[in-house]
Each structure stands twice: as C-alpha cells, then as structure tokens.
Amino acid sequence: MRVRRCNHGARRFFEREDRRLELEARGMRICDVARLMKRKPNSVRGRLMTLVRREGR
C-alpha cells in the first residue's frame, strides 16, 4: 500500500514484514535485510528504530 508523505509516495510496512524484519535483522547487516525486502536501507533502519521505540512504551 502506498501512502503520500509530503510530496512523495511511501510504502507502509505490514505486520508480516515486521516479523521478518525482526528475525533477519538479528544477525544480518541492515543493507542486506533491505536488499531482501526490496526497500532502502534508511527505510529499514527507521522501521527498526520505530519497533524498538514501541517496545519501550
């Protein structure tokens, strides 16, 4: 699903992607995880930080 942020489109992360992200990120480099998920490394890094922030609440 694409959403609009400012003047560009962005793809949302789905729950199944979050689960995959958590499993793969434990032993892999962020750029490798991003390549597997067909996303930009900064997108994966930002999502990981969001998930950690949510766990802390």
Secondary structure, DSSP 8 states (H G I E B T S, - for coil): -EEEETTEEEE---HHHHHHHHHHHTTS-HHHHHHHHTS-HHHHHHHHHHHHHHHH-
